[in-house]
Amino acid sequence: MSIYLITGAAKGLGKALSTQLVAAGHEVILLDKDQKALNALYDELNSELVALYPIDLLGANIDHYKEMQRILHDQYGHLDGVFLNAALLPAFTPIAHFDYQQWYEVLHTNLNANFHLIQNTLPLLAESKQGKLAAISDVNFDQNPAFYGAYGVAKAGLEQMMKSLAAENPAASTEFYLAKLPAFASETRGRLFPGENPMGLPQPETIAEHILEIVLQGLNSENVFKLH
């Protein structure tokens, strides 16, 4: 039995990852800002393997992250895996008209918060025999960069951060992964593409199954890359 932390765990891909890990007998720590959705998932999973960690990444400061590291260390001693899944995806907007406050909010949630999460979970991953740190990214801002705004900039920054981590820690026991995902059905995508039939897209459960198969077995695939 391993211990995994999933951010943005309450819905969508995070929920699918969490559900499948619990079904496989692993302990999961569900991190999300939506307390109501977290409680609903906790009730749905109905398992002693589940713990909730409600936190708003936009409002969290360095003290919150240090407290998180202390709490996780005291309760678990280590982490076997971290999935950096939480993200904000606002409406498509050209850079020239992007609201500056929203720009900072998206960059903070999608990039700065992941920096703090990484710094404060790396020591816990190092205590595992073979820790896994996986960042969820998006192939679409590469293929169609227009109008992705702060989301695209933050995801590109997250990808570079993961590549830097892998290059800086070649001898570490922790493995680093980058998942460059295609479009799949989600509540957020439904808001951005209201005319799109979600049943014509891959479902979160299918995407989660693929990610877990690759990461947990230490493999590579077409869109889930093992950086180290």
Secondary structure, DSSP 4 states (H G I P E B T S, - for coil): --EEEEES-SSHHHHHHHHHHHHTT-EEEEEES-HHHHHHHHHHH--TTEEEEE--TTT--HHHHHHHHHHHHHHHS--SEEEE----------GGG--HHHHHHHHIIIIIHHHHHHHHHHHHHHTSSS-EEEEEEESHHHHS-TT-HHHHHHHHHHHHHHHHHHHH-TT-S-EEEEEEE-----HHHHHH-TTS-GGGS--HHHHHHHHHHHHHTT---SSEEE--
